């Protein structure tokens, strides 16, 4: 559940629910919030099991990609010991301003129909049909 879900269930204003509430398993972060987070705060945000970044700028995307690539430990809310991790980061994009994040990512995926030439050049993979389901198909084919 999100912070909003917990507030509704407990019938309290959302401002009374802390981001570290033990029942929160999902988080939605807007690009403007990313700008305000310290490196340490962003690292903690990346521990959420379900995380959505919304309305992000190209600079936000690049910051998120780098933070995920640099993250070394996954912390758990239930007190378990942190786990050493290595993230492989994939980014999708279609515009010129997506190219820095596409280049920085371990796997950059550009849209083939609506994507700009700059995004396609920066990407490792191009979706010829602009269908995200093709990513799953491509991974499955690559593993056969």
Secondary structure as GFF3:
##gff-version 3
##sequence-region A 1 144
A	DSSP	alpha_helix	3	10	.	.	.	ID=ss1
A	DSSP	three_ten_helix	14	16	.	.	.	ID=ss2
A	DSSP	beta_strand	26	30	.	.	.	ID=ss3
A	DSSP	alpha_helix	31	36	.	.	.	ID=ss4
A	DSSP	alpha_helix	39	45	.	.	.	ID=ss5
A	DSSP	beta_strand	50	54	.	.	.	ID=ss6
A	DSSP	alpha_helix	58	70	.	.	.	ID=ss7
A	DSSP	beta_strand	73	74	.	.	.	ID=ss8
A	DSSP	beta_strand	83	84	.	.	.	ID=ss9
A	DSSP	beta_strand	90	93	.	.	.	ID=ss10
A	DSSP	three_ten_helix	96	98	.	.	.	ID=ss11
A	DSSP	alpha_helix	99	104	.	.	.	ID=ss12
A	DSSP	beta_strand	107	111	.	.	.	ID=ss13
A	DSSP	alpha_helix	117	122	.	.	.	ID=ss14
A	DSSP	beta_strand	125	127	.	.	.	ID=ss15
A	DSSP	alpha_helix	133	143	.	.	.	ID=ss16
###
